[in-house]
Amino acid sequence: MKYFSEKEKKLEMALDKLKKLNLVDEEGLKNIEFLSDQKNQLEIEKKELENKHQDLINEHHKLKDQLETLKEKNSKHKIDQLKFNEKIDELSQETDILLDEIDKWQM
């Protein structure tokens, strides 16, 4: 009997010690909280970067459209310049012909 009562006391003491133990790992909880904060910060930064990326894509499309417009204007300008040069050449040839005719009449 004495043996059982000693065992019982030891078991009760062990149970009391177990009840007093803090089974929560505070270091682990701090790490989890820190990681959670970092995750939230990274999500915020990711969202900001996604917004900036979208803004850059929009700006790219806008600049691309402006470039196309400028290319079209430049192409039209080149065509007009070529036509103008052709007209000048024609006028120059006509002038030469007229000068030749004038020279003939003066002789």
C-alpha positions, 0 to 999 in steps of 0.5 A: 500500500505504501508503495501505491501511495508513494506512486500516487503522490509522485504522479500528483506532483508530476501532474501539478508540474505539467499543469504549471508548464507553459506549453506555448512557445513564446519564441515561436509565437514571436517568430510567427507574428514577425513573419506575419508582419513581413508577409503583410508588408510584402503584400502591400509592396507587391500591390504597390509594384503591381499598380506601378507596373500597370501605370507603366503599361498604360504609359507605354501604350500611350507613348506607343500610340503617340509614336505611331501618330508621329510616324504617320505625320512624318511619313506624310511629310516625307511624301509631301516633301517628295511631291514638292521636290518633284514640282520644283524639278518640273518647274526647273525643267520648264524654266530651262526650256523657257530660257532656251526658247527665249535664247532662240528668239533673241538670236 
